Amino acid sequence: MTTTIYGITTCDTVKKARVWLESHDVAYRFHDFRAEGLDAKRLDGWVGKVGWEKLLNKGSTTFRELPDADKQGLDERKAKALMLAKPTMVKRPVLEVGDRVLVGFKPEAYEQAVGK
C-alpha cells in the first residue's frame, strides 16, 4: 500500500506528521506543494472524498492575504481554482494511504489508517 504525505517543509503540523510516520516505521513519500505543485486531477479526487470545505485552509496566511473579492462567494469551483493557483491554501498535511485521504494530523486517525 502506497503512503504519500502532501504539504510544505516549513509547516509544523507536517513536521509532526512526518515524525509520527517515521517513529512508527511507515514508509512514505513526501510531496512538497512548493516544489512539486498540485494537479487538478488529484485535487478533484480529494474534494470528492473529503469535500472542498475541509481542504481549503481559511486560516492560512496565503488565504488571509487574498483580496476580499477572492474570498467572497466561495463555492467548490472557486475554492479549487484558489487551491490550484496557490497550493499552500490546502490544509496540511494531506495523507493518502491507498485510496484513503486524511486531512490534518491526528495521531489516532493515522494509527487507524496505517494499522500501527
Stockholm file with secondary structure:
# STOCKHOLM 1.0

chainA/1-116         MTTTIYGITTCDTVKKARVWLESHDVAYRFHDFRAEGLDAKRLDGWVGKVGWEKLLNKGSTTFRELPDADKQGLDERKAKALMLAKPTMVKRPVLEVGDRVLVGFKPEAYEQAVGK
#=GR chainA/1-116 SS CCEEEEECTTCHHHHHHHHHHHHTTCCCEEEEHHHHCCCHHHHHHHHHHHCHHHHBCTTSHHHHTSCHHHHTTCCHHHHHHHHHHCGGGBCSCEEEETTEEEESCCHHHHHHHHTC
#=GC SS_cons         CCEEEEECTTCHHHHHHHHHHHHTTCCCEEEEHHHHCCCHHHHHHHHHHHCHHHHBCTTSHHHHTSCHHHHTTCCHHHHHHHHHHCGGGBCSCEEEETTEEEESCCHHHHHHHHTC
//
